[in-house]
Amino acid sequence: MLCRRIASGERHLFARIVEAHTPLVAGAIAAQGVARDDVEDLAQVAFVNVFKGIGGFRGESKLSSWMYRIAVNVARAHLKRLAQRPSPASVEEQAESGVLPADEQSGNSPRELTQQRALSRAMGELSESQRACLGLFYFEELSYEEIAAALRLNLNTVRTHIRRGKLRLSELLDESVLD
């Protein structure tokens, strides 16, 4: 098994894992509602965690499932840290202090920020499998076939998760937010 070889010292083989699983890891992180600008950095953190823990991977689950869980945990920890940050009471105070949140620095309009936040909240209401499939489809722009391969799911299962996820999002999101 590749994981055992990496754990026993053949570290150069880890590049194969990174190459094969980058869409899965990035999609899992994006699906948690992480800002696009942070997805790549958090994917690197997730891969570092995978590398550190690969010796403890027992193979009781699929490698992709294990990596998906690590990526989700990294994303959730990041979002939790962001939520715990103290922030000034207003955008004006933030501007005066010279510190603007990442969303404000990116130049996104207030409407775009509202839409992003609403989408993040709605994505959080989906099942984990729907979030993963939609994240890979929209954020990583993978085809249904590529998603099925990355998540090791049946193609029809991916189609079902995406269809049901889209329906649920349309129920959760106010049309005025999306216009």
C-alpha positions in Angstrom: 0.0 0.0 0.0 1.2 3.5 -0.9 0.5 4.9 2.5 2.7 2.3 4.2 5.6 3.0 1.8 5.3 6.8 2.5 5.2 6.2 6.2 8.2 3.9 6.0 10.3 6.7 4.4 9.5 6.9 0.7 8.3 10.5 1.2 8.6 11.3 -2.5 5.6 9.2 -3.2 3.4 11.6 -1.3 3.3 13.8 -4.4 1.1 11.1 -6.0 -1.4 11.4 -3.3 -1.4 15.2 -3.6 -1.9 15.1 -7.3 -4.7 12.5 -7.2 -6.6 14.1 -4.3 -6.2 17.9 -4.7 -9.7 18.3 -6.3 -11.3 16.3 -3.5 -9.5 18.2 -0.7 -10.1 21.6 -2.3 -13.7 20.8 -3.0 -14.3 19.6 0.5 -12.9 22.8 1.9 -14.7 25.1 -0.5 -18.0 23.2 0.2 -17.7 24.3 3.9 -18.2 27.9 2.9 -14.5 29.0 2.9 -13.7 32.0 0.8 -12.1 31.1 -2.5 -8.9 33.0 -1.6 -8.4 30.7 1.4 -9.1 27.3 -0.2 -5.6 26.7 -1.7 -3.9 27.7 1.6 -6.2 25.4 3.6 -5.7 22.6 1.1 -2.0 22.8 1.8 -2.7 22.7 5.6 -4.9 19.6 5.0 -2.2 17.9 3.0 0.4 18.6 5.8 -2.0 17.0 8.2 -2.4 14.0 5.9 1.3 13.7 5.6 1.8 13.9 9.4 -0.9 11.3 10.0 -0.3 8.9 7.2 1.5 6.5 9.4 -1.6 6.2 11.6 -3.9 5.5 8.6 -5.1 1.9 9.2 -6.9 1.5 5.9 -10.2 0.8 7.6 -11.8 3.3 5.3 -10.9 4.6 1.9 -8.0 7.0 1.8 -10.2 9.5 0.0 -12.7 9.4 2.9 -10.0 9.9 5.5 -8.6 12.8 3.5 -12.0 14.3 3.0 -12.6 14.2 6.8 -9.2 15.9 7.4 -10.0 18.6 4.8 -13.5 19.3 6.4 -11.9 19.5 9.8 -9.3 22.0 8.6 -12.0 24.1 7.0 -14.2 24.1 10.0 -11.3 25.0 12.3 -10.5 27.9 10.0 -14.2 29.1 10.0 -14.3 28.8 13.7 -11.2 30.9 14.1 -12.7 33.6 11.8 -15.9 33.6 13.8 -14.0 34.1 17.1 -12.0 37.1 15.8 -13.0 40.3 17.5 -13.9 42.9 15.0 -14.6 46.6 15.3 -18.2 47.6 15.4 -18.4 49.1 11.9 -16.7 49.1 8.6 -15.9 52.8 9.2 -14.0 51.9 12.4 -12.2 49.1 10.5 -11.2 51.6 7.7 -10.0 54.0 10.3 -7.9 51.4 12.0 -6.5 50.3 8.6 -7.8 46.8 9.0 -10.5 45.5 6.8 -11.9 42.0 6.7 -10.7 39.8 3.8 -14.1 40.2 2.1 -13.8 44.0 2.2 -10.2 43.9 1.0 -11.2 41.8 -2.0 -13.3 44.6 -3.3 -16.5 42.7 -3.2 -19.6 44.8 -3.1 -21.9 44.6 0.0 -24.4 42.7 -2.2 -21.8 40.2 -3.2 -20.8 39.7 0.4 -24.4 39.2 1.4 -24.8 36.6 -1.4 -21.6 34.8 -0.4 -22.6 34.7 3.3 -26.1 33.4 2.4 -24.7 30.7 0.2 -22.2 29.7 2.9 -25.1 29.3 5.4 -27.2 27.4 3.0 -24.4 25.1 2.0 -24.0 24.3 5.7 -27.6 23.1 5.8 -26.9 20.4 3.1 -25.9 16.9 3.8 -22.1 16.3 3.7 -22.4 14.3 0.5 -24.4 17.0 -1.2 -21.9 19.7 0.0 -19.0 17.6 -1.3 -20.5 17.0 -4.7 -21.7 20.6 -5.2 -18.4 22.0 -4.0 -16.4 19.9 -6.5 -18.9 20.7 -9.2 -19.1 24.5 -8.7 -15.9 25.5 -7.0 -13.5 23.1 -8.6 -15.5 22.8 -11.8 -15.2 19.0 -12.0 -17.4 17.0 -14.3 -19.8 14.5 -12.8 -17.5 11.7 -13.9 -14.5 13.4 -12.2 -16.5 13.9 -9.0 -17.5 10.2 -9.0 -13.9 9.2 -9.3 -12.6 11.7 -6.7 -15.3 10.6 -4.1 -15.4 7.0 -5.3 -19.1 7.2 -5.8 -21.4 5.7 -8.5 -22.0 8.3 -11.2 -25.8 8.2 -10.6 -25.2 8.8 -6.9 -23.2 12.0 -7.8 -26.0 13.1 -10.1 -28.6 12.5 -7.3 -26.5 14.4 -4.7 -26.1 17.4 -7.0 -29.7 17.5 -8.1 -31.0 17.2 -4.5 -28.4 19.7 -3.3 -29.5 22.3 -5.9 -33.1 21.8 -5.0 -32.4 22.2 -1.3 -30.3 25.4 -2.0 -33.1 26.8 -4.0 -35.5 26.2 -1.0 -33.0 27.8 1.4 -32.0 30.8 -0.5 -34.2 33.8 -1.0 -34.4 34.7 -4.7 -33.7 38.4 -3.9 -30.3 37.3 -2.5 -29.4 35.6 -5.7 -30.5 38.2 -8.2 
